[in-house]
Amino acid sequence: MTLEVVVQNHQEALQAEKLGAGRVELVAAISEGGLTPSYGTIKQVLQHVSIPVQIMVRPHSYHFYYDSDDASIILNDIQAVAELGGRGIVFGALNRDDTINEHLLQQVIETAPDMDITFHRAFDRVADQTSAYKVLAQYKDHIKRILTSGGEENCEAGKANLRDLVQRAAQINGPSIMPGAGLSPENIRSIHEYVRASEYHTGKAVRINQSFRNMFDAKKMDMMLAGMS
């Protein structure tokens, strides 16, 4: 079982590792849903922690449709992550009809073929998650997991869809499903018992006063980890 937590700098990443996180997602501008962190921040985090670091690559928060200028930024940022020694990124892109943007995805893979990719919650905006999963499963050598709330606002509302996706992933040995959004120390056990995922993602729910302004709450981290067991 793996608990992935959102971090914004190397101090948070170090604390998350100490408290039992199995992986961190490094982001900037969390108030906008997470954007690409700075070069310096990425470098510091990679130098200070030993657990896997998934680095957000997202140039803006307006939507998940990217033009050629956006794509150029995305590919340059991924190249920079690779040059810094990063081994994991968080990425997602859609076409205007809310299908997976395979063209950009293929460019991402060509730019960093050894990168561990998390396809982020752009997956919750697709027109059809079953069809979208089939598309992403074709790239399972590169896309290792999909962060999703089952197409709903949070994991509680989307738990039936999450369970179906987890079962589909097992059947075809595709990218794993990582539930995220609305997970908390209070609901993780009931959601895990229903969904049976192997990894979960959380953000402010394990922070002091549930705020990204604060560090992690050790008791809440313990409760999350216990609820997953």
Disulfide bonds with the S-S distance in Angstrom:
none
